Amino acid sequence: MRRICLTLPTNRACAATIAAVGEEADHAAERFGVEVRLLILDSSGEETFGEHAEVVRTARRAPNVITHHLGEAEQRDFLRRVIHRSGVLKPELMLDLMLPAGVSYGACTNRAFLIAASLGCVSVHRRDSDSTYQVLDGETVFPVHHELASLGRTAADAAGGVSETVLDPEHAPKPVVMVGSSFVGELSVDIGEMAELDRDIHHDVVSLWAPGHWSDERKRELVDESFRGAGTTPFTGDHSTLTRVDPMRVDMCNISFLHEVYERVPLPPATDTIGSDYFLMHLVHDGTLPGVLHNRNIVNYYTPERRTDAGFMAYQLRLTKFFLSMLYFNFIYERMAAAGASLIDDEYHVRPEAVAELARRSAGADRAENVRRLEVLERSYRRLGGRYAEFAGVLAARGERLLEEAQADIEDFALLTEAWQPLVRASRSIATIGPGTSTGVHRPIR
């Protein structure tokens, strides 16, 4: 029986989301005849973890749904054993990259990838704790429906199960390695207030995403479509396209990958950096691998914590580090686009050595562009006043350190990529929680 991993990483209270994702797991098992490992990676506090555990304990899941609810202690224990067995260099650094003290969107998903390998899953399907599902005529709209219909099939075979195909015939023998969609609702990045306060400043800030050499017109186009997802139009019926999926059209709250991708290249483990988990989308697209883009968009919403002053400051820091990371990722993306099919081998597997080399080369990029980014951010935030001006002071005090962190983050990504396949092999060799076990307590993977 095909075994998949439906994963929900969280560090906040999200009992309702856990229940809803559990229902998606049931849908997958009942409609597609797969075994679903529902993996909840829970970094929340003890009280919240207990609430989540109660949801897991009392749920009546479909027969082929097995839930693994793991706190950070269990995750750390698993990682220590994997790292030890892998024999990789710098084991303590590897542990820090896989389970850092700070928030890391890439690291939490990397943990899901390794655990999925340990569980024998052939794909990972990721959801987020600050999102929910659309409903049409009383039926919940589950993205896994499209994911399981196409993922792992050759493009030639998948073509009969989608609404349309926009893919050159030369890609027909390649496997569909990614299926995803986007979101509706609130912006994925909390910059709506900025746009309301000053459209020009909003443009100046968001355009920092782009490479410095882009034209003003191209930057304006990027700003206009950034962080909006699929807008606000509700779901009215299915549509799916077999294509090389544009990374701008999918979101990590609504994504699935075949193991052939994530078992070869990890996500960047940068801390406190939004967007650090989007790398594989670019690799799949630029590597000329097929995917399916569908329209079962998830609903994105803001948690109350984002509205607090502390939440605001933390989020603006993550946004700043995202802009600084783009010095390195734009370098990599442009060269991956030029490399095209040379990023994969004759069996259509992505080549980790090519990714690691580009990451290492990018680390030598001239920081002048990032110095300018910090100057624009500090000036723009001061002009906005209020708590934005307060954050400008943070940037002034921490600017040099942030420049160092951005470069160190890409160097860490290169290092982790080089170590990734030994870590995956070690994960496969470690026995995990046995079939039929549902965990609702802090129980280590065995």
Secondary structure, DSSP 8 states (H G I E B T S, - for coil): --EEEEEEEESS--HHHHHHHHHHHHHHHHHH--EEEEEEEE-S-HHHHHHHHHHHHH----TTEEEEEEEHHHHHHHHHHHHHHHT-S-HHHHHHHHS-SS--HHHHHHHHHHHHHHHT-SEEEE--TTEE--EETTEE--THHHHHHHTTSBHHHHGGGSSEEE--GGGTTSB--EEE--EEES-SSS-HHHHHH-HHHHHHHHGGGS-TTS-HHHHHHHHHHTT-TTTT----S--EEEE---GGG--TTSEEEEHHHHTTS-----SS-TTTT-HHHHHHHHTT--EEEE---EEE---GGGGSHHHHHHHHHHHHHHHHHHHHHHHHHHHHHHHGGGGB-TTS-B-HHHHHHHHHHHTTS-THHHHHHHHHHHHHHHHH-HHHHHHHHHHHHHHHHHHHHHHHHHHHHHHHHHHHHHHHHHHHTS--S-TT----S-----
